[in-house]
Amino acid sequence: MECDVCMEPFNSDARRPKILPCGHTFCLRCMLRQDKRCPVDRKAFRAAAVKLPDNYKLLEMCQRPAAIYGWCRCCESEAVEACLDKHPSNICSLAKARSEKLQPQIDKLDAAHAALGHLGQVLDSVEQALPGALCECRTQLEQEAGRVEAKRSLLQAAMTTDPMQWIKAETKDKDDDGGQVPAVPLGEAAASLLTDLTNPATTCSLTVTRHAGPGQQGASAAATWPAGPRVAWRGSVPPRDDPAARLLLCRLLCRGGLRPDTAESLNGAPAAGSGSWTESGNEVEMTGRDMARLMAVGSRVARGLDWHPHWQADGTPPGQGSVVAVLTEGGGPPRFCVRWDATLVPAGASATDPRYALPYSMEPGCFHLALLPNMPQAMVDSSGPGVHNLSITSSQAATTKKLPALTVLSNARTVVGLRCDVNPNWSKKVLHQVAGTVEVLSLISAQQQHLKVCRGMARLRLLHLCGSPVLVEPLVDLTVDPPAAGPGCSGGVPIKPDPDPVEEAGEKAPLPTALRELHIFNATQEQLLQIPKLTALRRLELHCPFTSPLPPMTFPAAAAPAGLQWLRLGIYPLRTALALLQAHAATLEELELVAASKDPYGCPDLAAALRDCGVSRLQRLVLWRGTAAGKFCQHAAGECLQQKAALRSALSAAGPADAAHPLEVSCSECDAAEVAAAAAAARLALAEPRTPGHALAST
């Protein structure tokens, strides 16, 4: 039963049911607020509200246990009468609730039980194949031992007999191997591997890479980020203590699948941050309930798990939006009104105007939105004056029969949102059209042919690359006949000297050498190899996911007048990021790093790792708690305070102290307003007056 004034249920305390002289019943709290008149018939009464008689019948009903009407999914408890009024659609029977809650867990356990059985069958097959694998390895080792012994005998004979024996010893290996001597003979490799197998400090690191199969192409493959092979499993095992690991390494060596790593750094110097730690990701998974709990006015959002496939309010391609209002009507779950960035809103429009802000649900089964963290934003203005935004036109370039004329881009200085994967040929024509005038360029999923056009843009000072990484596989033209064998050829293939790795990287993923600012949201090794040659570069941003890390790399120290002043990093592994930081330590003034608040990248002491890089001019450090891909990084307020204090102390000691301008350390979550203001100021400082621009429209 409820009070007819406040619509709250009666109880035996503050909302005790009181009978007025006229016979009506209201709760004590409402009577204390009235002017001693009945709210219904306005009849006056003299007694104080606390001295009015109780309605014992209602009081008795209030003290009874609440009737159970099933299970409420919103409250996650037994449904009571209030649940029937507030969210009746989320009430189900206890049997159905148990089934919804427990059946997925039972299904997972069934799948786990079946998988364990299949894994046991795998072990059985391994056990059956093990004698054959051992026999194969022994046979190959014995054969190699015989070849080594024969060569040794031949060389010993050559020491004492005629010179012809020495000539035979020199040519025997070439005759046996088809004219080519192995780069690393099995005997020498076995001696090196044996040393590692007996060393207790040796660790065998395993990486299992999953490639998208034929059945994974299409929409499901396009929805995953990033495209291409993904690291599915990682692990490590000490070979000295694990016979299976020793067998695997010996078998790989015999089959030619194991080779010694002879890679050296670009400058021969040890990499920064060479301390020992296991690389791990910064990201944490957020459930729909977690996002709904944190969502508020001002939150940035994108398409969620239960987004309807026919909804297009967020634009093409799908974009982001802001929560402008939270609706709590009828006591049900709140609905979040979102104004999408793609929506054109006239001046003076209301924040909740249904024409410009649409409501969405965030409850089980209806998680329409995905909450975005405070993550690094592009430094390129996509809607300002003088900006040519081609995002819509280039996204529809594959289906539009008549594309717009490119003459409007003749004097373009800022071009953004150009998708290169939808209609690569048209995108290439756009780049040729603006090559002589463009200064700021933003490309999505650029390919090798597009970057080669960009390399010739003399006035280009800022390049922004996002979307899929550049494909760097060599292209083979099967329509050209191979050259005939002749002098300087081997089997019809011209003999060429080994290419310079930096020049080769510049051909695979070329970058303009006159750039002053570069942003890459899916960086590759080929792009990083070219950074030392970009002597005019002053601002650099690099990102890559944990599932597609870069190789460990080092970089030569930047020589004056070259050197970065601003650097934003969210790449794996951290050692490569530290090496880049070390190379520009003498000039770097601002550093922004995507990092968790505890053990970022698996590093137990980030402050010491950054200090060892030797930064001496650093004035500002920003810690981003969200990745460029929109994933949340692990963050806790207490851990953040300790992390910032440790960084401030370590980095202040690394460079000359300046009492007037101490090192500024900020967090994108704890210091959100400060970080946003600094980013806005940076974008404003980078902006220059531009000629009027256009957003190309299809005709």
N, C-alpha and C positions, 0 to 999 in steps of 0.2 A: 504494500500500500504506500502511496506517495502523498505528500502535502500538495494541495492544489495551488499553492502560491509559489513555492520554490521548485516544485516538481522533483524533490529529492525524497527518498524513502524514509519513513519514520524509523526511529530507533529509541533506545532507552536512555539516551544521554541528551545531547544538544537539540535533537529533533524529536523530543518526546511529544506524543500526541496530546493536545489540550482541547477540552470541550468548552466552547463559549456558551453563555447563557441562552443564545438564540438556537443552539443545537448543532452548529457547524463545528468541525474539528480541523485544527491546523497545528503545525509543529511549533514548539516553544520558541525557536529562533525567529520565526516569522512574526510571532505575537510580540516579541520584544522589540521588533522594528516598527510595529503598527502604532497608530495613534488611539489605541483602545476602542477601535471600531472593527466590526466584522468585515473582512474583505469582500464578502458576498452581498449581504443586505445592508451594510453600513450601520448596523445597530450598535449603540455604544454599550460599554460595560465598565464597571468601576474597579473590579478586582485587579491586582497586579498579575502579570502574565504567569509568573512562577507559582501563584496561588490558585490558578484555574485548575479545575479537577481534571485528572487524567482520563483518557479514553482507554479503559483497561482491556477492552476487547481487542483494540488495535495493538495495544502494548503487548498483549499475549501473542498475537500473530507475529509481531516483530521478533520475538524471542524464539520462535520456532525455527528449526533449520530451514534454510532456503531450499525451495523445490529445485530439483535437478531436471533440466530439459534436454540433456544430451551433452555434447562437447562443443565448446566455443573455440574456433581456430584462432581468432584474434587474441583472446585472453589466455589461450593455451591452458584452459582449466575447464571444470564442469560449467555448463551453461546455466545461468539463472534467469530470472524474469527480466533483469536489466539488459541481458544480452539479446533477448527477444526484441526489445525496443530499439537498441542501438545498432546491431548488425545481425539481423536474422538470417541473411544469406550465408553467413559463415558458421552456422550451427549445423551439426550433423550428429548421427547416432554414435554412441560409444564404440560400437563394433566397427563402424566405418573409420572412426578416428584411430582406433588401434591398428586397423589394416593400413591406413595411410602412413602411420608412423613406423610400424614395425615391418611391413612387407618389403619396403626398399632395403632395409637392413638385412632381412632374411635373404632377399635376392642377392645382395652383395656377398653374404656368407656362402650361399650356394655356389656363386661364381668362384669365390676364393677356394672352396673345397674342391670344385672341379679342376681349377687351375693347379692346385697342389697335386692332384692325381696325375694330370698331364705332365707336370714337371717331374714327377716320379718316373713316368714313362720315358721322359727325355734322359734322365739319369741312367735308366736301364739300357737305353740305346747307346749312351756314352760308354757304359761299362762293357757292352758287347764290342764296341768299336775300339776300345782302348788298347787291347793287345795288338790290333792291326796298326794303330797309330804309332805305338812304341816300336813295333817291328820296322815300320817305314823309316822312322827317325834313325834307328840303329843302322839299318841298311845304308842310308844316305851318308851317315857319319863314317861308316866303315869304308864306303867307296871313296869318300873324300880323303880319309886317312891313307888309303892306298895310293891315291894320286899325289898326295903330299910326300909320301915315302918315295915314290918313283922319281919325283922331281928332285928330292934331296939327294938320292943316289946319283942321279944324272949330274947334278951340280958338283958333288964330291968327285965324281970321275973326271969332270971337266977341269978340276984343279990340277990333275996330274997327267992327263992324257993329251992328245992332240987338240988343236983349236976347233976341229969339226964337232967335237962333243959339246963344246960351249955353245956353238951355233944351234945345235939341236935343242939344248936346254932352253934357249931364248925363244924358240919358235914353237915348242911343244904345246904350251898353253893356248896359243892362238889357233893352232890346228884343231885342238880338242874342242874349243868353244866357238868354232865358226869364224875365227878371225878376230874375235874381240876378247880382251882380258877382263874378267869381272872387276868392277871398281873396288869392291871389298871382298877378297877371297873368304870362303867359308871358314877356313882354318884360322885366319886372323880374327874374324868376327867372333868365332867360338872362344878364343882366348880372352877377348874383351868381355864377352857376355858372362863367361865363367867367373870373372872377377866381380861382376855386379851381382851374380846369383849368390855368392858367398858373403857378400857385404851386408851386415845387419841393418845398415841405414838405407839400403836400396828399397824403393817403393815402386810398384808397378801400377800406373794409373790407367784406368780403362774408361773409354768413352764409346757409348752405343749411339749411333746416329740413325735417325729414322727419316727415310725419304718418302714423299707423297707418292703413293701407288696410283695405278690407272683409275681405281675406284674412288680416289680421294680428290679428283679434280672437280672443278666447277664451283658452285656456290659455297660448299663447305670448306673447300681449300682456300677460297678467296676471303672467307671470314676470319681465318686464322692469321696471326701476325707473329713473325714475319713470314714471307713466302720462302719456299725452298726447304732444304734439309734442316731438321731440328735435332738437337741433342736430346735423346730420350732417357739415357741412364749415364751416371758417372759413378766411379768407385775406385778404390785403390786396395792393393794387397801386397804384403812383403813377400817376395819370392823365396827368401831363405826359409820361411816357416810354412810355405804352402806348396806341396808337391804338384798340385794341379797347375799353379801359376808357372812353376818351372817347366812343366811339360808343354804348356801353351807357348812359352817364349822359345823353347828349343824347336818346337814344331814350326813356328813362324820363321825362325832363322833358317831352318832347312829348306823351307819352301820359298825363301826369298821375300817374305812379307815383313821382315824385321830388319831395319837398317839403322846404323849409328847416326845420331844427330850431330852434324858438323856445322850447323848454322852459327854464325857469329854476329855480334851487334854491328851496327853501322859504323860506330867509331871505336869499337873495342873496349869501351868503358863498361863497368858493371852497371846493371840496371838499378834504378832507384827503387827503394822499397823492397830489397831483396830478402827481407825477413820471411820466415816460413809460416804460411797459413794456407788453409784450404779455401779456395774461392767459392763464394756462395752468393745468392741473389739478395737484393734489398727488398723485393716485393713481398707483400702479404695479401692474401685473398680476402676480399670483403663480400659478405653475403648480402642478399637483398634487404634483410632486416637491419643489418648494420648500416647500410646506406640510408634506409628510411629514417633511422634514428638520428643520423648526423645531418640529414638534409634540412635546410632552412632557407629563408629569403637571402638571396645573394649567391647561393651555391651554384656551381657550374655543373651541368649535366649533359649526357648524351643518350643515345639509344640504349635501352636496357634489355634484360634477358627476355621479357615477354612483349617486346615491341611488336605491334601489328605489322605484318609485311606490306600492307597497303597504305600505311601512313607515310606521308612525304613532307610533313610540316617542317622537318629539320633541314630541308634543302637537298639538292643534288650536286655533288655527293653529300652524304649525311654529315651534318655539322654539329656544333655545340649550341647550348642555350643557357639561360640563367633563370633560376627560380625567382619570380617576382611577387608571389603571394602564396600563402598556405591556407586552404579552405578546410574548416572543421564544421561541417553542417550536419545537424541531426545526431551529434554525438558519435558518428562513425569514424572510421579511419580517415586521416587527413588526405586531401588531394592537393597536389602541387601544381600551381600555375606556372608554365614555362614560356618565356619569350625567346624564340630561337633567333640566333644571330642572322639567319637567312631572311627573316621577316622584316619587311620595310615598314617602320612605324612612324607615322606623322608626329610632328611636334605637338605636345600637349595631350597625347593619348593616355588614358588611364592604364595603370600597371596591370589591372585585371580585366581589361576590355577583351571579351571573348574573341574579337576579330584579330587580336595581336598576341594574346597569351592564352594558351590552351591548358586545361586541367588534365593531370595524369595521376594514376593510382600507384601506390607503393605498398602492396600487401601480397601475401602468398598467392601465387598464381597470376598476379597482375603487377609484376615488377616492370613497369613500362620504362623506367628511367635507370640510368647508371650514374652514380655520383662520381665526379671527377675530382682528383686531388688538386692542390695548389702545385701545378707542375710547370716546367719551363715552357714559356710561350714563344712563338716565333717573333723575331725582332722586326719583321717586315709588316708594315701597315697594309692591310688588304682592302681597305675601303676609303682611304683618305683622298683628298683632291690630287688629281694627276696620276692616279693609280689605274692601270688597265687590268681588271680582274677577269681572267678567262676561265674560271673554275667551271661555270655552268656550260659555257660554249664547248670547251674541250671535253667535258664529260659526256656531252651529247653528240660528239663529232662522229661517232660510229654509226648513229642512226639518223642523223640529219641529212636530208638529201642535198640541200643547198647550203653550204657554209658561207658565213659572212665574208665580205671583202676584207682584205688585210691592209688596204691603203690607210685605214684609220690609225694603224700602228706605225706609220712612217716615221713619226718623231717621238715615239714612246720612250720614256726614260725609266719607267717602273712598270714591270709586267709580273703579275703574280697568278698563282693557281693554274698554271698550264700543265694539264695532264698529258703525259707523253706515251702512255700505254694504251689509250683508247684508239687513237688514230695517229700512229707515229709519223706518217708522212706529212699530214697536215701540221702537226706540231713542229716538225722540222722546217716547214715553210714559214711558220710564224717566227721561228728563231732567226732564219735568214733575213726576214723582213725587218727585224728590230736590231740586227747585229751591229749596225753602225751607230746607234743612239742609246741603247739601253744601258742603264747604270745599276739598276736593282732588278734581280731576276729570281723568281721562285718557281721551281719545277717539281712536279710530282711524278715519281717512278720514271725518271729520266733513263734513257738507254745510251749505249756507247755512241751511237751516231749523233744524238742530240748534244752530248758533252763535247764532241769534236767541233761542232758549230760554235759552242760557247767559248772554246779555247781561242777562237779568233776575234772575240769581242773586245776591241781595244779600250772602250770606255767602261766596261763592266767593273764595278767596285764591290758589289755585294751579291753573293750567290747563295741561295737557300735550296737545299735538296732534301726531299722527304719522300715517303712512300717506299716502294720496293727497292732493295739495293741494286746497284748497277751490275748486270751480268757481265762477267769478265772471262767467260770461256772463249777459247780461240775459235774463230769462224773459219770453216774450210769451204772453199769454193770448188764444188765437184764438177763444175762445167768447164774447168780449165785443165787441159792435158798436162801431166807432169813433164818437166824439161828432160830432154834427152841426156843420157850420161855423157860426160866429157871431162875435160880437164877441170879440176877444182870441184868435181862432183863425186858423190858416193851413192850409187844406186839410182841415179837420176835426180838426186836431191842436192842442191848447191850446199857446199860446206860453208857455214857462217860462224863467226866467232860468237862466244857466249854473250848474250845481250846484257846490258847494264840493267839491274833490277828496277831502278828508279825510272829509267827511260821506258822499259817494258810496261811498268805500271801506268806511266803517262799515256801510253797507247791504249791500254785496256780501259782505263777510267780517267780520261784527261780532265785536268783542272786548269783554268786560266791562271797564268803566272803573275798577273798584275793585280790580283784580288787583294782588297784590304779587309774584307770580312767574309767568312765562310761558315755556313751552318749545314751540317749533314746529320740527318736523323736516322740513318741506317748505314753507318760507316763501314768501309771495307779496308782490307790491308793495302790494296793498291792505292787508295786515296791517301792513307796515312803516310805511305812511302814518299809522296810528293810534297808533303808539308815543308820539309827543310828547304825546298827550292822556291817556295812562295815567300820571297824575301820582303815583299810589301805587306804581307798579312799582319794585321794588328789585333783582330778579333776572330776567335775560332770557337765553334760549338760542335761537339761530336756526341753521338748516341749510338748504342747498339744493344740488343736484348741479351739477357743471360743465356738464352738458348742458342744464340749464334755469336759466340765471343770472337774477338780478334785474337790473333796469335800474340805471344809475348814479343814485344818489340822494344828497341831502344833507338834514340835519336841523337844526332850530333848537337852540341851546344850551339845555339843561335849566335852568330857573329854580328856585331854592330855593322850597320844600323838596323839589321833585322831583329825580330823578337816580338812575341805576343805581349799585349798589354791587358787583354781581357780573354778569359778562357772559361768555357762551360763544358763540363764533362759528365757523361753518364754511360761510360763504356766498360766492358769487361774484356780482359781481366784488369784489376786495379793496377797491376804492375806496369801495364802499358800506359795507363793514364799517368802514373807517377813518373814514368820515363819522359813523357812529353812535358810534364810540369817541370822536371829537372832541367830539360833542355832550354826552357825559357825562364828559368828562375831569376835571372838577372834583370829582366824587363817587366815581368808580370806584376800588375797592380791590382787586378780584380780576378777572383777565382770563384766559380759557382760549380758545386759538386752535388750530383744526385747521390744521396747516402741515407742509410737507415740510422736511427739514433743509437743503436747498439751493434757493435761488430759489423760495420758496413763492409760489403764485399767479402765478409769473413775475416777481415783484418781486426785483430784484437786491440790495436793501438793506432788509430788513424792519425792522431796528433803527432806521434813520433814519425810515422811514415811521411807525412807532409813536411815535417821539420827537416828530415834528412834530405829532402829535395833541395834545400838551400835557398828558398825564396827569401829575398832580402828587401824587396820593395813592395811587398803585398800590403794593401791598405784595406781590402774588403773581402770577406769570405761569406758566401751564401750556401746554405745546406738545403737542397730541395728534397722534400719528403714525398715526391711523386715523380714517376718516370715520364719521359716524353711520350710513351705509349698510353698514358692515362692510368697506370697502375699505382696503388698506394704503397709507399715504403713504410716499413715498421717504424713507429714513432711513439714515444712516451715522454710526457713533459719532464719528469724527473731525470730520465736518461739524457734528454736533450740539454738540460741545464748543465749537467756534468760534462757532456761532450763539448759544448761551446766553451766552457771554462778551460778545459784541457787544451783545446785548439788555440784559444786566445793566449794562454800561457806559453805553449810550445812555440807558436809562430812569432810571438812578440820577442821571444829570446833568439829566434833565428835571424832577425834583421835588426837594424838600428832602431832603438826606441825613440818615439816621438810623442812626447807628452801632450802636445797640442792636437795631434791627430793619431790617437791610438787605433790599433787594429779593430775593425768592426766585424763581428761574427753574428750572422742572422740565420734564422730558421724560417722556412716558408710557411710553417704552421703556426709556431709560437709568435713570430713577428710578421704575420701575413701582410698587415697594412704597410709596414715599412718596406718590405720586399716589393710589394706591388707598386708603391710610389717610386722606388728607385728604378724599377723596370720601365715605368711610364716615362720617367725623366730620360732614361737612356734612349727609348724609342724616339722621343721628341728631339733629342740632341742629334740623332742620326738622320732625322728627316731634313730634307732641303726643299726649297721652293721648286715645284715641278709644273710643267705645262698641263693644261686640262686633260684629263683622261676619260676613258669610256669603259663600260662593261659591254663587251661584244654580245649581241643578241642574234640568235639564228633567225633566218627569214624563211 
